[in-house]
Amino acid sequence: MKLIKILIPFVIVLTGLLYFYTSNNTIIEKDINPKAEKLVEILTKISGEQKIELFNFTKTTLKNEAALTNNFDEITQILNALDVKRVVFLKSGDYFKGTFIIDSFNLGSSWYFVYSEDGYTEEEQVDSIEDAIKNNKQEYYHYCEKLNQNYWFICSNNA
């Protein structure tokens, strides 16, 4: 009986915490942090100078990116300021696309920024991610919402 009296409040608190972290009440800022634009500028410059088509790194593997050595401190500061845990940046000809995965604790979904010069995203583009998620009838979703700055999107998926 004592065990049940202890377990019931524990289960209630745990359920509340899980609901808090899995609910999609994420506030979406419509303006990209200028530091994200600075990161795109750095990666674009280096990829052009050194003829590198792909950067794919995390905060911990950044030190292994020899091409980024001279900008290591600045890139690290930007990643920390943006809470970005992984960067995938592709240069194909004159086209650049970057995905910047946000380091967040949100069970059930991933959040990331996409920089796309031609406005293309693999995810479905919606006016409001929050509304799209509320109205979603499918098991999985992949949504992007346009930000105020050209070429920038905030995206989420639960796959």
Backbone hydrogen bonds in HBPLUS format (Angstrom, degrees):
<---DONOR---> <-ACCEPTOR-->    atom                        ^
c    i                          cat <-CA-CA->   ^        H-A-AA   ^      H-
h    n   atom  resd res      DA  || num        DHA   H-A  angle D-A-AA Bond
n    s   type  num  typ     dist DA aas  dist angle  dist       angle   num
A0005-LYS N   A0001-MET O   3.14 MM   4  6.48 154.3  2.21 147.6 154.1     1
A0006-ILE N   A0002-LYS O   3.14 MM   4  6.45 138.4  2.32 142.7 153.8     2
A0006-ILE N   A0003-LEU O   3.18 MM   3  5.16 129.3  2.45  94.1 107.3     3
A0007-LEU N   A0003-LEU O   2.83 MM   4  6.03 159.8  1.87 152.1 158.4     4
A0008-ILE N   A0004-ILE O   3.01 MM   4  6.00 166.6  2.03 153.8 155.2     5
A0010-PHE N   A0006-ILE O   3.43 MM   4  6.54 158.6  2.48 143.4 149.5     6
A0011-VAL N   A0007-LEU O   2.81 MM   4  6.01 163.6  1.84 162.7 165.8     7
A0012-ILE N   A0008-ILE O   3.02 MM   4  6.23 159.6  2.07 152.8 158.5     8
A0013-VAL N   A0009-PRO O   2.93 MM   4  6.13 165.7  1.95 152.5 155.7     9
A0014-LEU N   A0010-PHE O   2.89 MM   4  6.05 165.5  1.91 152.5 157.1    10
A0015-THR N   A0011-VAL O   2.87 MM   4  5.95 159.4  1.91 147.0 152.7    11
A0016-GLY N   A0012-ILE O   3.00 MM   4  6.21 158.0  2.05 146.2 152.2    12
A0017-LEU N   A0013-VAL O   2.93 MM   4  6.21 158.8  1.97 153.0 158.6    13
A0018-LEU N   A0014-LEU O   2.92 MM   4  6.14 163.7  1.94 152.7 157.0    14
A0019-TYR N   A0015-THR O   2.93 MM   4  6.13 158.9  1.97 149.3 155.3    15
A0020-PHE N   A0016-GLY O   2.93 MM   4  6.15 160.2  1.97 147.6 153.2    16
A0021-TYR N   A0017-LEU O   2.99 MM   4  6.25 162.0  2.02 154.0 157.7    17
A0022-THR N   A0018-LEU O   2.90 MM   4  5.94 143.2  2.04 146.7 156.5    18
A0023-SER N   A0019-TYR O   2.85 MM   4  5.69 134.6  2.06 147.9 155.7    19
A0148-ASN N   A0030-LYS O   2.71 MM 118  5.66 174.6  1.71 170.7 169.3    20
A0036-ALA N   A0033-ASN O   2.84 MM   3  5.60 147.4  1.94 124.1 132.1    21
A0038-LYS N   A0034-PRO O   3.00 MM   4  6.35 145.9  2.12 143.2 153.2    22
A0039-LEU N   A0035-LYS O   2.95 MM   4  6.23 149.2  2.05 142.7 150.2    23
A0040-VAL N   A0036-ALA O   3.08 MM   4  6.42 157.4  2.13 148.7 153.9    24
A0041-GLU N   A0037-GLU O   3.00 MM   4  6.23 155.0  2.07 142.8 149.9    25
A0042-ILE N   A0038-LYS O   2.94 MM   4  6.24 158.5  1.98 151.5 156.4    26
A0043-LEU N   A0039-LEU O   2.97 MM   4  6.19 174.3  1.97 157.2 158.2    27
A0044-THR N   A0040-VAL O   2.85 MM   4  5.87 157.9  1.89 149.7 156.3    28
A0045-LYS N   A0041-GLU O   3.02 MM   4  6.12 162.1  2.05 146.2 151.0    29
A0046-ILE N   A0042-ILE O   2.99 MM   4  6.22 170.4  2.00 157.4 159.5    30
A0047-SER N   A0043-LEU O   2.89 MM   4  5.92 161.8  1.92 145.7 151.6    31
A0048-GLY N   A0044-THR O   3.02 MM   4  6.14 150.6  2.11 143.8 151.4    32
A0049-GLU N   A0045-LYS O   2.94 MM   4  6.16 163.6  1.96 153.5 158.1    33
A0050-GLN N   A0046-ILE O   2.87 MM   4  5.85 163.6  1.90 154.2 158.4    34
A0051-LYS N   A0047-SER O   2.92 MM   4  5.28 109.5  2.43 127.5 137.7    35
A0052-ILE N   A0047-SER O   3.04 MM   5  4.51 141.6  2.19 119.7 129.9    36
A0091-LYS N   A0053-GLU O   2.70 MM  38  4.67 161.1  1.73 144.1 146.6    37
A0055-PHE N   A0089-PHE O   2.84 MM  34  5.03 156.0  1.90 146.7 154.4    38
A0089-PHE N   A0055-PHE O   2.76 MM  34  5.03 163.3  1.78 149.8 155.5    39
A0057-PHE N   A0087-VAL O   2.93 MM  30  5.42 148.5  2.03 149.7 158.9    40
A0087-VAL N   A0057-PHE O   2.76 MM  30  5.42 164.9  1.78 167.6 173.0    41
A0062-LEU N   A0058-THR O   3.02 MM   4  5.87 121.6  2.37 146.6 156.9    42
A0064-ASN N   A0061-THR O   2.94 MM   3  5.47 153.8  2.01 115.3 123.4    43
A0065-GLU N   A0062-LEU O   3.00 MM   3  5.41 166.6  2.01 117.7 121.9    44
A0068-LEU N   A0065-GLU O   2.93 MM   3  5.52 150.6  2.02 117.2 126.1    45
A0069-THR N   A0066-ALA O   3.20 MM   3  5.26 169.1  2.21 110.2 113.1    46
A0071-ASN N   A0068-LEU O   2.94 MM   3  5.35 142.0  2.09 112.7 124.1    47
A0072-PHE N   A0069-THR O   3.21 MM   3  4.98 169.1  2.22 106.8 108.3    48
A0075-ILE N   A0071-ASN O   2.89 MM   4  6.01 168.3  1.90 165.9 169.7    49
A0076-THR N   A0072-PHE O   2.88 MM   4  6.01 162.7  1.91 153.8 159.1    50
A0077-GLN N   A0073-ASP O   2.97 MM   4  6.18 159.1  2.01 147.9 153.4    51
A0078-ILE N   A0074-GLU O   2.99 MM   4  6.23 155.5  2.06 146.8 153.6    52
A0079-LEU N   A0075-ILE O   2.86 MM   4  6.12 165.2  1.89 156.7 160.3    53
A0080-ASN N   A0076-THR O   2.99 MM   4  6.19 161.6  2.02 150.0 154.9    54
A0081-ALA N   A0077-GLN O   2.91 MM   4  6.08 157.7  1.96 146.3 152.9    55
A0082-LEU N   A0078-ILE O   2.93 MM   4  6.11 150.1  2.02 151.7 159.2    56
A0083-ASP N   A0079-LEU O   2.94 MM   4  5.80 115.4  2.37 136.5 151.9    57
A0084-VAL N   A0079-LEU O   2.96 MM   5  4.95 154.5  2.02 144.8 148.5    58
A0083-ASP N   A0080-ASN O   3.27 MM   3  4.99 147.4  2.39  93.9 103.3    59
A0103-ASP N   A0083-ASP O   2.45 MM  20  5.21 177.9  1.45 163.2 163.8    60
A0085-LYS N   A0101-ILE O   2.78 MM  16  5.84 154.5  1.84 162.0 170.8    61
A0101-ILE N   A0086-ARG O   2.93 MM  15  5.19 147.5  2.04 149.5 156.6    62
A0088-VAL N   A0099-THR O   2.96 MM  11  5.17 158.0  2.01 151.8 157.1    63
A0099-THR N   A0088-VAL O   2.77 MM  11  5.17 154.3  1.84 148.1 157.1    64
A0090-LEU N   A0097-LYS O   2.76 MM   7  5.25 170.2  1.77 165.0 166.3    65
A0097-LYS N   A0090-LEU O   2.92 MM   7  5.25 151.4  2.00 149.6 156.5    66
A0092-SER N   A0095-TYR O   2.84 MM   3  5.17 163.2  1.87 151.4 157.1    67
A0095-TYR N   A0092-SER O   3.04 MM   3  5.17 160.4  2.08 125.1 125.7    68
A0098-GLY N   A0115-TYR O   2.86 MM  17  4.88 157.3  1.91 138.2 145.7    69
A0115-TYR N   A0098-GLY O   2.76 MM  17  4.88 163.5  1.79 146.0 151.0    70
A0100-PHE N   A0113-PHE O   2.83 MM  13  5.00 164.8  1.85 148.4 152.3    71
A0113-PHE N   A0100-PHE O   2.88 MM  13  5.00 159.5  1.92 139.2 140.3    72
A0102-ILE N   A0111-TRP O   2.94 MM   9  5.66 159.6  1.98 142.9 149.0    73
A0109-SER N   A0106-ASN O   3.37 MM   3  6.19 172.5  2.38 139.5 140.2    74
A0110-SER N   A0157-ASN O   2.75 MM  47  5.43 157.2  1.80 160.1 168.1    75
A0157-ASN N   A0110-SER O   3.11 MM  47  5.43 146.3  2.23 138.4 147.2    76
A0112-TYR N   A0155-CYS O   2.99 MM  43  5.29 154.7  2.06 142.6 145.3    77
A0155-CYS N   A0112-TYR O   2.72 MM  43  5.29 161.9  1.75 167.7 172.9    78
A0114-VAL N   A0153-PHE O   2.95 MM  39  5.09 158.6  2.00 136.4 140.4    79
A0153-PHE N   A0114-VAL O   2.89 MM  39  5.09 141.5  2.04 149.1 157.9    80
A0116-SER N   A0151-TYR O   2.76 MM  35  4.94 161.3  1.79 145.1 150.8    81
A0119-GLY N   A0116-SER O   3.12 MM   3  5.20 160.0  2.16 106.1 112.1    82
A0124-GLU N   A0142-HIS O   2.95 MM  18  6.11 143.9  2.09 153.3 147.4    83
A0144-CYS N   A0124-GLU O   2.83 MM  20  6.03 143.8  1.96 148.9 149.2    84
A0126-VAL N   A0144-CYS O   2.79 MM  18  6.02 163.1  1.82 166.8 170.7    85
A0132-ALA N   A0128-SER O   2.96 MM   4  6.14 161.2  2.00 148.1 154.2    86
A0133-ILE N   A0129-ILE O   2.83 MM   4  6.01 159.1  1.88 157.6 162.0    87
A0134-LYS N   A0130-GLU O   3.09 MM   4  6.31 161.5  2.12 146.5 151.7    88
A0135-ASN N   A0131-ASP O   2.98 MM   4  6.19 147.6  2.09 147.6 156.0    89
A0136-ASN N   A0133-ILE O   3.19 MM   3  4.96 158.1  2.24  99.2 105.8    90
A0158-ASN N   A0141-TYR O   3.24 MM  17  5.91 146.7  2.36 148.7 152.8    91
A0143-TYR N   A0156-SER O   2.86 MM  13  5.46 162.6  1.89 167.7 169.5    92
A0156-SER N   A0143-TYR O   2.84 MM  13  5.46 153.9  1.91 154.1 161.1    93
A0145-GLU N   A0154-ILE O   2.78 MM   9  5.37 161.5  1.82 156.7 162.5    94
A0154-ILE N   A0145-GLU O   2.93 MM   9  5.37 159.8  1.97 153.1 157.6    95
A0147-LEU N   A0152-TRP O   2.98 MM   5  5.51 169.0  1.99 141.7 138.1    96
A0152-TRP N   A0149-GLN O   3.39 MM   3  5.86 164.6  2.42 133.8 133.4    97
